Amino acid sequence: MFDPVIAPSGTLLGLLQRGRGDGTLHALTAPRAEALQALDHCVLHDPRHDWQVENRSLYYARLYLDLNGGLDAIEAHLLDPEDALDTEESRTGLALAVLGHLASYGRLDALALLRRYAAQGANWAWALDELALRDDDAGLRALAAPVLARFGTDPAGEAELAAAVRDAFEPRPWRLWADDPRESVSARVRAASEAGSFDRWQRQLRPTGPRPGWSVDAVFEWAQQGLERGAALHVPAARCLVAVAAPEDRPEILAAARSGTDGARCTALRYLADSGAPETLDLVEAAVADGPGVVVDAALDAFERMRTPAAVDRARRWAQRPDVLGAAAGRVLACRGGAKDSDLVLGALREAVRGEGPDAPTLWTLVDGAGRLGIACAAPVLRHIYRETASSHLRGRAARALAATDPSFAAGFAVECLWDCEETTRELAARHAETGDARVVERLRRLAADPAEEDEVQTAVRSRFEQDPQTL
């Protein structure tokens, strides 16, 4: 999947793509046709950089309800001939999740479309999972025949069916079908379920990792073999070293950290960092200076995991460096520095935004650090990140940092956060948004009554009711 193209943050489309609360508020005041066109675009062209962790489906489903939007565009997208060619979950997953939420709100057209796609579509398993949470037994039973027809009756087909049953996220349909009165359905599903359980048991009997009695050399070799296959195994390999390494192996581990194979070097650096070895900091600096990319990344990660006072002191020395080690030092201070490190953390935050933009991965840690340290001077940068980032998770972190640094947050961004796509951001807003705004009171009441809302959000809302019962 290609990175999505995100519209400017000042446009309706850009706000909706980011999942900002202002997106909903603007859509409700914009011409309905324009708002629905932007909404359909977001659902059919998933705007998330990480679609597996960022939330949008409930946000978009609620807006479909508020706008009384039809599902013609989603139906055309799901049932397009391209569905048979592009079977990636990222193409249809968001649309199916939106339909699932709409079905839970009582939209029968969404339920019917999910049923149809589960019977015909390429990403049928996702649709079936959505239906497992929302459909009745009769609706699920009606899907047994079309779903089972996807799998051949030859050994290869039965093996595919067993894998589908074994890996199902929601087991309810399969359990229902295993008790189906039609013998042709129930017998086949029960056999597939038994085969899946047997396959899982066999895999547990065939472990491919380290064995008891391995030497330090064997662990290093395993890590290198994984690297050559394209699998980074230095983290589990470092845990193995904890079990197999003896005091007399320390010189060998130090030598591997200085000049071993890439897999061994990554493993040794991780092991030494986790054990708090004083030599680690010099070895990290050397790895950054002369190691290949994979070793540099492992060295930086190992350094950022260190909790020792020596690591924090070294971070203060390295924070001024204009390289990746300097950036890592800024993140260490953001996590474990004190008030005297505020200027260094603020400088790293500003430099990251200036050099890499509002979506730089390093900002996650630096934004948290600005909030943890209460750096009031960081508020303008945090507001910029909040507005511009395409990551709803980073925006939520910026909101938390603003709550700790910006006195205007409660009357400003906290209000729009009540409509944000991320439940953690809505929870934050429920605790901070000033109730002098009539929209806040109405929104809190709606969140409290919405059965689709997360428990944590509703708990925050109830706490506001208890604090200010006369206003709310």
SEDRENSE-356503 format. One line per 3 residues: number of its first residue (from 1); their letters; for each residue x, y, z of C-alpha. Coordinates in steps of 0.5 Angstrom, whole numbers. Example, Ala and Ser with C-alpha at 12.3 -4.5 7.8 and 13.67 -1.06 7.14 Angstrom:
2
1	as	25,-9,16 ~ 27,-2,14
This chain:
472
1	mfd	0,0,0 ~ 3,7,-2 ~ 3,12,3
4	pvi	-3,16,3 ~ -4,23,0 ~ -6,28,6
7	aps	-9,34,4 ~ -7,41,8 ~ -10,41,15
10	gtl	-14,48,13 ~ -19,44,9 ~ -25,40,10
13	lgl	-22,34,7 ~ -15,35,11 ~ -19,35,17
16	lqr	-23,29,16 ~ -17,25,14 ~ -13,27,20
19	grg	-19,25,24 ~ -19,31,28 ~ -25,34,32
22	dgt	-25,40,28 ~ -27,35,22 ~ -33,33,24
25	lha	-35,40,27 ~ -33,43,20 ~ -37,38,16
28	lta	-43,39,20 ~ -43,46,18 ~ -41,45,11
31	pra	-46,44,5 ~ -48,37,6 ~ -46,34,-1
34	eal	-39,37,0 ~ -38,34,7 ~ -41,27,4
37	qal	-36,27,-2 ~ -30,28,3 ~ -32,23,8
40	dhc	-33,18,2 ~ -26,20,0 ~ -23,18,7
43	vlh	-27,12,7 ~ -25,9,0 ~ -18,12,1
46	dpr	-15,10,8 ~ -12,16,10 ~ -8,13,16
49	hdw	0,12,16 ~ -1,6,20 ~ -8,3,19
52	qve	-7,-3,24 ~ -7,2,30 ~ -10,8,28
55	nrs	-17,9,29 ~ -22,12,24 ~ -28,7,23
58	lyy	-32,10,29 ~ -31,17,27 ~ -33,16,20
61	arl	-39,12,22 ~ -41,17,27 ~ -41,23,21
64	yld	-45,18,17 ~ -50,18,22 ~ -50,26,23
67	lng	-50,27,16 ~ -55,21,14 ~ -50,19,9
70	gld	-52,14,4 ~ -47,8,3 ~ -47,8,-5
73	aie	-40,10,-6 ~ -38,4,-1 ~ -42,-1,-4
76	ahl	-39,1,-11 ~ -32,1,-8 ~ -33,-6,-4
79	ldp	-36,-10,-10 ~ -32,-7,-16 ~ -28,-12,-20
82	eda	-22,-9,-17 ~ -23,-13,-11 ~ -21,-19,-14
85	ldt	-15,-16,-16 ~ -13,-12,-10 ~ -14,-17,-4
88	ees	-10,-13,1 ~ -14,-12,7 ~ -12,-4,7
91	rtg	-16,-3,1 ~ -23,-5,4 ~ -22,-6,12
94	lal	-23,1,14 ~ -30,1,10 ~ -32,-6,13
97	avl	-30,-3,20 ~ -35,3,18 ~ -40,-1,16
100	ghl	-40,-5,22 ~ -40,1,27 ~ -46,3,23
103	asy	-50,-4,23 ~ -49,-3,31 ~ -52,3,31
106	grl	-58,0,27 ~ -57,2,20 ~ -60,-4,16
109	dal	-57,-2,10 ~ -50,-3,13 ~ -52,-10,15
112	all	-54,-12,9 ~ -48,-10,5 ~ -43,-13,10
115	rry	-47,-20,9 ~ -47,-19,1 ~ -39,-18,2
118	aaq	-38,-23,6 ~ -41,-28,1 ~ -38,-25,-5
121	gan	-32,-21,-3 ~ -24,-22,-3 ~ -24,-19,4
124	waw	-29,-24,7 ~ -26,-26,13 ~ -26,-18,16
127	ald	-33,-18,14 ~ -35,-24,18 ~ -31,-22,24
130	ela	-36,-15,24 ~ -42,-19,23 ~ -40,-24,28
133	lrd	-41,-18,33 ~ -47,-15,30 ~ -51,-20,26
136	dda	-56,-25,29 ~ -56,-33,29 ~ -60,-33,23
139	glr	-56,-28,19 ~ -49,-32,20 ~ -52,-39,19
142	ala	-54,-36,12 ~ -47,-35,10 ~ -44,-42,12
145	apv	-46,-44,5 ~ -42,-39,1 ~ -36,-38,6
148	lar	-35,-46,5 ~ -36,-46,-2 ~ -29,-42,-2
151	fgt	-25,-48,0 ~ -24,-54,-5 ~ -26,-61,-2
154	dpa	-19,-63,-4 ~ -13,-64,1 ~ -11,-57,-1
157	gea	-18,-54,0 ~ -19,-57,7 ~ -12,-55,9
160	ela	-14,-48,7 ~ -21,-48,11 ~ -17,-51,17
163	aav	-12,-45,17 ~ -18,-40,16 ~ -22,-43,22
166	rda	-16,-43,26 ~ -14,-36,25 ~ -21,-33,25
169	fep	-21,-27,30 ~ -28,-28,32 ~ -30,-35,33
172	rpw	-37,-34,34 ~ -39,-36,26 ~ -35,-42,26
175	rlw	-38,-45,33 ~ -45,-44,30 ~ -43,-47,24
178	add	-40,-53,27 ~ -47,-54,30 ~ -51,-53,24
181	pre	-57,-58,23 ~ -54,-59,16 ~ -49,-65,16
184	svs	-45,-62,10 ~ -44,-56,14 ~ -43,-58,21
187	arv	-38,-64,19 ~ -34,-60,15 ~ -33,-54,20
190	raa	-32,-59,26 ~ -26,-63,22 ~ -23,-56,20
193	sea	-23,-54,27 ~ -20,-61,29 ~ -15,-60,24
196	gsf	-13,-53,26 ~ -12,-55,33 ~ -8,-61,31
199	drw	-3,-56,27 ~ -2,-51,32 ~ 0,-57,37
202	qrq	5,-60,32 ~ 8,-53,31 ~ 9,-53,38
205	lrp	13,-59,38 ~ 17,-56,32 ~ 21,-50,36
208	tgp	26,-47,31 ~ 29,-42,36 ~ 35,-44,41
211	rpg	35,-50,45 ~ 38,-51,52 ~ 45,-52,53
214	wsv	47,-47,47 ~ 53,-43,48 ~ 54,-36,47
217	dav	57,-37,40 ~ 51,-41,38 ~ 47,-35,40
220	few	51,-30,36 ~ 50,-35,30 ~ 43,-36,31
223	aqq	42,-28,31 ~ 47,-28,24 ~ 43,-33,21
226	gle	36,-29,22 ~ 39,-23,20 ~ 41,-26,13
229	rga	34,-29,12 ~ 32,-21,13 ~ 29,-23,20
232	alh	32,-19,26 ~ 33,-23,32 ~ 38,-20,36
235	vpa	33,-18,41 ~ 31,-25,43 ~ 38,-27,42
238	arc	40,-22,48 ~ 35,-25,52 ~ 38,-32,51
241	lva	45,-29,53 ~ 42,-28,59 ~ 40,-35,60
244	vaa	47,-38,57 ~ 52,-33,59 ~ 57,-34,64
247	ped	62,-29,67 ~ 68,-32,63 ~ 64,-31,57
250	rpe	64,-23,58 ~ 71,-22,54 ~ 67,-25,48
253	ila	61,-21,49 ~ 65,-15,49 ~ 69,-17,43
256	aar	63,-18,39 ~ 60,-12,41 ~ 66,-8,38
259	sgt	68,-12,32 ~ 63,-18,31 ~ 58,-20,25
262	dga	52,-15,25 ~ 48,-20,28 ~ 53,-22,34
265	rct	54,-14,35 ~ 47,-12,35 ~ 46,-18,40
268	alr	52,-16,44 ~ 50,-9,45 ~ 43,-10,47
271	yla	45,-15,52 ~ 50,-10,55 ~ 45,-5,55
274	dsg	40,-9,59 ~ 45,-11,64 ~ 47,-4,65
277	ape	55,-5,63 ~ 59,1,64 ~ 63,-1,57
280	tld	56,0,53 ~ 56,7,52 ~ 63,7,49
283	lve	61,1,45 ~ 55,5,42 ~ 59,11,40
286	aav	63,7,36 ~ 58,3,33 ~ 55,9,31
289	adg	61,12,28 ~ 63,5,24 ~ 57,0,24
292	pgv	53,-1,18 ~ 45,1,19 ~ 43,-5,22
295	vvd	48,-4,27 ~ 47,3,28 ~ 40,2,29
298	aal	41,-3,34 ~ 46,1,38 ~ 41,7,38
301	daf	36,3,41 ~ 40,0,46 ~ 42,6,49
304	erm	35,9,49 ~ 33,3,54 ~ 39,4,59
307	rtp	36,7,65 ~ 43,8,69 ~ 45,15,71
310	aav	51,15,67 ~ 47,14,61 ~ 43,20,62
313	dra	50,24,64 ~ 52,22,57 ~ 46,24,54
316	rrw	47,31,56 ~ 54,31,53 ~ 51,28,46
319	aqr	45,32,46 ~ 49,37,42 ~ 51,33,36
322	pdv	48,34,30 ~ 47,26,28 ~ 43,21,30
325	lga	46,20,36 ~ 45,27,38 ~ 37,26,37
328	aag	37,19,41 ~ 40,23,47 ~ 35,28,46
331	rvl	30,22,47 ~ 33,20,53 ~ 33,26,56
334	acr	26,27,54 ~ 24,20,58 ~ 29,21,64
337	gga	32,28,64 ~ 30,33,70 ~ 28,40,70
340	kds	35,42,68 ~ 35,38,61 ~ 28,42,59
343	dlv	32,47,54 ~ 36,41,51 ~ 29,37,50
346	lga	26,43,47 ~ 32,44,42 ~ 31,37,40
349	lre	24,38,39 ~ 24,44,35 ~ 30,41,31
352	avr	26,35,29 ~ 20,39,27 ~ 24,44,23
355	geg	29,38,20 ~ 24,32,19 ~ 17,36,19
358	pda	11,34,24 ~ 11,27,23 ~ 18,25,25
361	ptl	18,19,29 ~ 23,22,34 ~ 17,27,36
364	wtl	13,21,39 ~ 18,21,45 ~ 20,29,45
367	vdg	13,31,45 ~ 12,26,51 ~ 18,29,54
370	agr	16,36,53 ~ 9,35,57 ~ 13,31,63
373	lgi	18,36,64 ~ 12,42,63 ~ 16,46,58
376	aca	11,52,57 ~ 16,55,52 ~ 14,48,48
379	apv	7,50,47 ~ 7,53,40 ~ 11,48,37
382	lrh	6,43,40 ~ 0,47,37 ~ 4,46,31
385	iyr	5,39,31 ~ -3,38,34 ~ -5,41,27
388	eta	-1,39,22 ~ 1,31,24 ~ -3,26,20
391	ssh	-2,21,26 ~ -8,21,30 ~ -4,18,36
394	lrg	2,23,35 ~ -4,29,36 ~ -6,25,42
397	raa	0,26,45 ~ 1,33,43 ~ -6,34,46
400	ral	-3,31,53 ~ 3,35,53 ~ -1,41,51
403	aat	-6,40,57 ~ 1,40,62 ~ 4,46,58
406	dps	-1,51,55 ~ -6,54,60 ~ -11,55,54
409	faa	-12,48,52 ~ -18,47,56 ~ -22,52,53
412	gfa	-18,51,46 ~ -16,44,43 ~ -19,40,49
415	vec	-26,42,46 ~ -25,40,39 ~ -22,33,42
418	lwd	-29,31,44 ~ -30,29,37 ~ -23,26,36
421	cee	-22,20,32 ~ -18,17,38 ~ -21,15,44
424	ttr	-15,16,49 ~ -16,24,46 ~ -23,24,47
427	ela	-22,21,54 ~ -17,27,55 ~ -22,32,53
430	arh	-27,29,57 ~ -23,31,63 ~ -21,38,61
433	aet	-25,41,56 ~ -29,47,60 ~ -36,47,60
436	gda	-37,54,59 ~ -38,52,52 ~ -45,50,50
439	rvv	-42,45,45 ~ -38,41,51 ~ -44,40,55
442	erl	-48,37,49 ~ -42,33,47 ~ -41,30,54
445	rrl	-48,28,55 ~ -48,25,48 ~ -42,21,49
448	aad	-45,18,56 ~ -51,16,52 ~ -47,13,46
451	pae	-47,5,47 ~ -41,5,42 ~ -37,9,46
454	ede	-31,6,50 ~ -31,5,57 ~ -25,10,59
457	vqt	-29,16,56 ~ -35,14,59 ~ -32,14,66
460	avr	-28,21,65 ~ -35,24,63 ~ -38,21,69
463	srf	-33,24,73 ~ -34,31,70 ~ -42,30,72
466	eqd	-40,28,79 ~ -35,34,79 ~ -40,39,76
469	pqt	-47,36,77 ~ -51,43,76 ~ -47,45,70
472	l	-48,38,66
